[in-house]
Amino acid sequence: MIRFLKNLLTKSGSKDHDVMKKYLIVGLGNIGSEYENTRHNIGFKVLDHLAKKEDLSFQSNKLGAITQYKFKGRTLVLLKPSTYMNLSGKAVRYWMTKEKIPLENILIITDDINLSFGTIRLKTKGSDGGHNGLKDIQLQLGTQQYSRFRFGIGAEFSKGRQIEYVLGQWSPEEEAKLEERIERARELVNSFATAGVQITMNTFNNT
């Protein structure tokens, strides 16, 4: 009986440990070829780069396209919501629940006009900053306490042209620098899952 209880506790502890080693990495964007290379879709672009590096392909599933890979003992579940930006939270909540991933192991990748192009910044909490994707995630999760990785797209637009700018294509100058910045983003994601959020913030923020 003692041996049985010991085995049961060990298995239960092992399951909890496995859950803590699983991460949900969500790239925000809009589905459809017309949005594919727009500034607003940088979340999708970063995940596509991650998948390419790991020789993965996304599979269409409920509320999004999904794939996963293992890195240094961690499992990273990559999600590109198919709900369109304004309803991203629904997909995040569904996959978080389905994969049994704790809130502290979720990372949302999004564009940010308040950061200069290519600037990367990781935060563990904060307001939605007027971003509709983050706004819905906050609504669905009922908290602002989740990690978000903001990729700067700059604010090179005149008054009243923000939507056009955000949904616009990258400029040739931005395209020339984008590959290096996205590779840096990939390194940040892997660090988030292995080194933890605080070390990752210290290492990558504003670099």
Buried (B, 14 or more C-beta within 10 A) or exposed (E): EEEEEEEEEEEEEEEEEEBEBBBBBBBBBBBEEEBBBBBBBBBBBBBBBBBEEBEBEBEEBEBBBBBBBEBEEBBBBBBBBBBBBEBBBBBBBBBBEBBEBEEBBBBBBBBBBBBEBBBBBBBEEBEBEEBBBBBBBBBBBEEBEBBBBBBBBBBEBEEEEEEEBBBBEBEEEBEEEBEEBBEBBBBBBBBBBBBEBEEBBEEBBEE
